Amino acid sequence: MNIDGKAWRTIWLEQGGRSVGVIDQTQLPHRFSTRSLATLDQAAEAISTMVVRGAPLIGVTGAYGLMLALQADPGDASLAAAFEQLNATRPTAINLRWALERVRDRVAPLPPAERAAAAALEAAAIADADVAMCEAIGDHGLALFQQLAAVRPPERQQEPFRVLTHCNAGWLATVDWGTALAPIYKAHRAGLAIHVWVDETRPRNQGANLTAFELGREGVPHTVIVDNAGGHLMQHGLVDAVIVGTDRTTRTGDVCNKIGTYLKALAAFDNGVPFYVALPASTIDWTLADGVAEIPIEARSSEEVTHIQGLSSVGSSAGELVTVQLPPQGSEGFNPAFDVTPARLVSALITERGVAPASEAGLLGLYGQAPECSEPSLAAEVDH
């Protein structure tokens, strides 16, 4: 996607493949900077501290992290230890384990001397497949948006199609294009007048910081709103559709996404607003049926709730990124990073293979009749 006229991916190889470059998302939106990851520990730290974030990008970063580990030590013990270290960084998103298993299974049968090179090729294949899947999601979502826009009442036809998002499911959360934002980018480039309501997404403000940054660079009209404003907008007919991403989706269509997604789904259901979830195949966990009961929910540091980062505009610190405390000293914070939206509240799932009901039958209709469709080879099979 575009940053000041230059096309970027969120992750790339550097130094002839000896290191991995990433965009440091902790510095956005006020500073655009990149970081080089040259070791397993650096890759793990980048994932856990959200230098990189978003389920698909976490998966690709993990894949490259295994490559870096094998460059240092290609032995069996090193491979096993690196897998466990990377897998422990973020427990909720299924893409991380999926990508790690794909690389591990590819290199484990090989002689140690061949493993690092094979891991690099496999990680690159995962990254390229992610781009293709996200662009296909955008195409299917664009068609859906065009249909919804066309059936609005005549008095609404001259107004922009208004979409509400939550968290960041754009190209910063993937390798390129994004999931929930891909249809928005496709719509904008196709000439469909569109306006995006951007939830700030406390506590880390991925909407206000990252989604707004992306949309601004692409020239997509948007407005940042507080998280609790979505229901009010829906009550007053100011939202035509809600679209979000997901970090893990069960085979029955339950959706785990950034905390607050469930409340948006409830408000959309109550107001008759379609609620869509955009996801690639790598985000489906075919082993789970009940998202509320079975998906592990990551609890992050309470400091993400009690403190906030921003650009200072006062005194000697003007222009610097500073962290300030919000509640009084001694007040505790609780920070579950995700919640689960039951399938009954999801209007449809938008995948790289098309649009389907949020149900086991709907997903099987796209991906086949056997659990084997969740195997790693699926990521390379993209139907446009």
C-alpha positions in Angstrom: 0.0 0.0 0.0 1.0 3.6 -0.3 3.0 5.8 2.1 3.8 9.2 0.6 3.6 7.8 -2.9 5.8 4.7 -2.3 4.4 1.2 -2.2 5.3 -0.8 1.0 4.8 -4.2 2.4 4.9 -4.6 6.2 7.7 -7.1 6.2 10.6 -7.8 3.9 14.1 -9.4 3.7 17.2 -7.4 4.2 21.0 -8.0 4.0 20.6 -10.8 1.5 18.2 -12.6 3.7 20.2 -12.4 6.9 17.7 -10.1 8.6 14.0 -9.1 8.3 12.7 -5.5 8.0 9.4 -4.5 9.5 7.5 -1.3 10.1 7.6 -0.3 13.8 3.9 0.1 14.5 4.5 1.3 18.0 5.8 4.6 16.6 2.7 5.2 14.3 1.0 7.5 13.5 3.4 10.2 14.5 6.6 8.6 13.2 7.1 6.2 10.3 10.2 4.1 11.1 11.4 0.6 10.4 13.3 -1.9 12.4 15.6 -4.8 11.5 15.2 -8.2 13.1 18.4 -10.2 12.9 17.8 -12.9 15.6 15.1 -15.1 17.0 14.9 -13.1 20.2 14.3 -9.9 18.2 11.6 -11.5 16.2 9.9 -12.8 19.3 10.2 -9.4 21.0 8.7 -7.6 18.0 5.6 -9.9 18.1 5.1 -9.7 21.9 5.5 -5.9 22.1 3.3 -5.3 19.1 6.0 -3.8 16.9 4.2 -6.0 14.5 0.6 -7.0 15.1 -2.4 -8.4 13.3 -3.0 -12.1 13.0 -1.7 -12.6 9.5 1.4 -10.4 9.9 2.2 -12.1 13.3 2.2 -15.4 11.4 4.5 -14.3 8.7 6.9 -12.7 11.3 6.9 -16.0 13.2 7.8 -17.8 10.0 10.7 -15.5 9.4 11.7 -15.8 13.1 12.2 -19.6 12.6 14.4 -18.8 9.6 16.5 -16.5 11.7 16.8 -19.2 14.4 17.9 -21.8 11.9 20.5 -19.4 10.5 22.1 -19.3 13.9 21.6 -23.0 14.7 19.9 -25.4 12.3 19.8 -28.4 14.7 16.6 -30.2 15.9 16.8 -28.7 19.4 17.1 -25.2 18.1 14.1 -25.7 15.8 12.0 -27.1 18.6 13.0 -24.3 21.1 12.5 -21.5 18.5 9.0 -22.9 17.7 8.0 -22.8 21.4 9.5 -19.4 22.0 7.7 -17.8 19.1 4.4 -19.6 19.6 4.2 -18.3 23.2 4.4 -14.6 22.2 0.7 -14.2 21.3 -1.7 -17.0 22.3 -4.9 -16.0 20.7 -4.3 -15.6 17.0 -4.3 -19.0 15.3 -2.2 -17.7 12.3 1.0 -17.8 14.4 0.9 -21.5 15.2 -0.3 -22.2 11.7 2.6 -20.5 10.1 5.1 -21.9 12.6 3.8 -25.4 11.9 4.0 -24.9 8.2 7.7 -23.9 8.3 8.6 -26.6 10.9 7.0 -29.3 8.9 8.7 -28.1 5.8 12.3 -28.1 7.2 12.2 -30.9 9.8 12.9 -33.7 7.3 15.8 -31.8 5.7 19.5 -32.0 6.6 20.3 -29.2 9.0 22.5 -27.4 6.4 19.5 -27.0 4.1 17.0 -25.8 6.7 17.5 -22.1 6.9 17.2 -21.6 3.1 14.1 -23.8 3.0 12.6 -21.8 5.9 13.2 -18.6 4.0 11.4 -19.9 0.9 8.5 -21.2 3.0 8.1 -17.9 4.9 8.2 -15.9 1.6 5.5 -18.3 0.2 3.3 -17.6 3.2 3.8 -13.9 2.8 3.0 -13.9 -0.9 -0.1 -16.1 -0.3 -1.3 -13.7 2.4 -1.1 -10.8 -0.1 -3.1 -12.8 -2.7 -5.7 -13.9 -0.2 -6.2 -10.4 1.2 -6.6 -8.9 -2.3 -9.2 -11.6 -3.1 -11.0 -10.8 0.1 -11.1 -7.2 -1.1 -12.6 -8.2 -4.4 -15.4 -10.2 -2.8 -16.0 -7.4 -0.3 -16.1 -4.8 -3.0 -18.9 -6.7 -4.8 -20.8 -6.9 -1.5 -20.5 -3.2 -0.8 -21.6 -2.3 -4.4 -24.7 -4.4 -3.9 -25.5 -2.9 -0.6 -24.9 0.7 -1.9 -27.2 0.1 -4.9 -30.2 -1.0 -2.9 -30.2 2.0 -0.6 -33.3 4.3 -0.8 -33.2 6.9 -3.7 -32.6 9.8 -1.3 -29.5 8.0 0.0 -27.9 7.3 -3.4 -25.9 10.5 -3.5 -24.5 9.9 -0.1 -21.2 8.0 0.6 -21.5 4.4 1.6 -20.7 4.5 5.4 -18.7 1.7 6.9 -17.7 1.3 10.6 -14.6 -0.5 11.5 -13.0 -1.7 14.8 -9.3 -2.1 15.6 -7.0 -2.3 12.6 -7.5 -5.0 10.0 -5.7 -3.1 7.2 -2.5 -3.7 5.4 -0.6 -3.0 8.7 -2.2 -6.1 10.1 -1.2 -8.3 7.1 1.5 -8.2 4.5 -0.5 -6.0 2.2 -4.1 -4.9 1.5 -5.5 -6.1 4.8 -8.6 -8.1 5.6 -11.5 -5.8 6.7 -9.9 -2.7 5.0 -9.2 -4.5 1.7 -12.8 -4.1 0.5 -12.7 -0.4 1.5 -9.5 0.2 -0.5 -11.0 -1.7 -3.5 -14.2 0.4 -3.2 -12.3 3.6 -3.0 -10.1 2.8 -6.0 -13.2 1.6 -8.0 -14.8 5.0 -7.5 -17.5 4.1 -5.0 -17.9 7.0 -2.7 -17.2 5.6 0.8 -16.7 7.0 4.3 -15.2 5.1 7.2 -16.1 5.5 10.9 -12.9 4.6 12.7 -13.3 3.3 16.2 -10.4 4.5 18.3 -10.1 1.0 19.8 -8.8 1.4 23.3 -6.6 0.6 25.0 -3.9 0.6 22.4 -5.8 2.8 19.9 -5.1 0.8 16.8 -8.0 2.5 15.1 -7.0 6.0 15.9 -3.3 5.3 15.4 -3.1 2.7 12.6 -6.4 2.6 10.7 -6.6 6.4 10.4 -2.9 6.5 9.3 -3.6 3.9 6.6 -6.8 5.5 5.3 -5.2 8.9 5.3 -2.3 7.8 3.2 -4.7 6.2 0.7 -6.9 9.2 0.6 -10.0 7.4 2.0 -12.4 9.8 3.7 -12.8 8.8 7.4 -13.7 10.1 10.9 -12.2 8.8 14.1 -14.8 8.2 16.8 -14.7 7.0 20.4 -15.4 3.3 20.8 -18.8 3.9 22.5 -20.2 6.1 19.7 -20.9 3.2 17.2 -24.3 2.3 18.6 -25.4 5.9 18.5 -24.4 6.2 14.9 -26.3 3.1 14.0 -29.4 4.2 15.8 -29.5 7.4 13.6 -29.0 5.5 10.3 -25.4 6.7 9.8 -23.8 3.3 9.3 -24.5 1.1 6.2 -22.3 -1.8 7.3 -19.8 -2.9 9.9 -16.7 -4.8 8.9 -14.0 -6.2 11.2 -11.2 -8.7 11.0 -10.6 -11.7 13.2 -7.7 -13.4 15.0 -9.4 -16.8 15.2 -12.7 -18.1 13.8 -14.1 -21.4 14.8 -15.5 -23.9 12.3 -19.0 -22.9 13.4 -18.5 -19.3 12.6 -17.8 -17.8 16.1 -15.3 -14.9 15.7 -12.6 -13.8 18.1 -11.4 -10.2 17.5 -10.2 -7.2 19.3 -12.0 -6.4 22.6 -15.1 -4.4 21.9 -16.1 -6.2 18.7 -18.8 -8.2 20.5 -20.5 -4.9 21.6 -20.4 -3.6 18.0 -22.0 -6.8 16.8 -24.8 -6.5 19.4 -25.5 -2.9 18.4 -25.5 -3.8 14.7 -27.9 -6.7 15.3 -30.3 -4.4 17.3 -30.3 -1.8 14.5 -30.5 -4.1 11.5 -27.0 -3.1 10.3 -25.1 -5.9 8.5 -22.1 -7.1 10.4 -19.3 -8.7 8.3 -16.1 -10.4 9.2 -13.2 -10.5 6.7 -10.7 -13.4 7.1 -8.2 -15.5 5.2 -8.3 -19.3 5.5 -5.3 -19.3 7.8 -7.5 -17.7 10.5 -10.0 -20.5 10.7 -9.5 -23.0 13.5 -11.2 -26.1 12.4 -10.6 -27.8 15.7 -12.9 -25.5 17.7 -16.7 -25.3 17.8 -17.5 -23.0 20.7 -15.5 -19.8 20.6 -16.6 -18.4 24.0 -15.6 -21.6 25.8 -12.6 -22.7 23.8 -10.6 -19.8 22.4 -7.8 -18.6 24.8 -8.1 -14.9 25.4 -4.8 -13.1 25.9 -4.6 -10.8 28.9 -2.1 -8.1 28.3 -0.4 -5.7 30.6 -2.7 -3.5 32.7 -0.4 -0.6 31.9 -2.0 -0.5 28.4 -5.2 0.5 30.2 -3.8 2.8 32.8 -1.3 4.6 30.5 -1.5 6.1 27.0 1.1 7.1 24.5 0.9 10.3 22.4 2.8 13.2 20.8 3.6 15.9 23.3 2.7 19.5 22.4 3.9 21.2 25.6 7.1 22.4 27.2 10.5 20.9 26.5 9.0 17.6 25.5 7.1 19.1 22.5 7.3 16.9 19.5 8.3 13.8 21.5 6.4 10.6 22.1 5.4 10.5 25.7 3.5 8.1 28.0 1.1 9.5 30.5 -1.0 7.9 33.3 -4.8 8.2 33.1 -6.4 6.9 36.4 -5.3 7.8 39.9 -2.2 6.1 41.4 -3.2 2.8 42.8 -6.1 2.0 40.5 -5.7 -1.4 38.9 -6.4 -2.2 35.3 -7.6 -5.3 33.6 -6.8 -5.8 29.9 -8.4 -8.8 28.0 -7.2 -8.2 24.5 -10.0 -10.0 22.6 -13.6 -11.0 22.9 -15.8 -13.5 21.0 -18.7 -12.6 18.8 -21.1 -15.6 18.4 -21.9 -16.7 14.9 -25.6 -15.7 15.2 -24.6 -12.0 15.3 -22.4 -12.3 12.1 -24.2 -11.5 8.8 -21.5 -13.2 6.7 -17.9 -14.1 6.5 -15.9 -12.6 3.7 -13.0 -14.9 2.7 -10.6 -15.2 -0.2 -12.9 -17.9 -1.7 -16.1 -15.8 -1.4 -18.8 -14.8 1.0 -20.4 -17.4 3.2 -22.8 -17.7 6.2 -21.1 -17.7 9.6 -21.7 -21.4 10.1 -20.0 -24.8 9.7 -22.0 -25.5 6.6 -21.1 -22.1 5.2 -17.4 -22.6 5.7 -17.4 -26.2 4.5 -19.2 -24.9 1.4 -16.1 -22.8 0.6 -13.3 -25.1 1.8 -14.5 -28.6 1.4 -16.0 -31.4 3.5 -13.1 -32.5 5.7 -11.0 -31.0 8.4 -8.0 -31.5 6.2 -8.9 -28.1 4.6 -7.2 -26.5 7.6 -3.8 -27.9 6.7 -1.0 -25.5 5.8 -1.1 -26.2 2.1 -4.4 -24.3 1.9 -2.7 -20.9 2.1 -1.2 -21.4 -1.3 -4.6 -22.1 -2.9 -6.2 -18.8 -3.7 -9.4 -18.7 -5.7 -10.1 -15.2 -7.1 
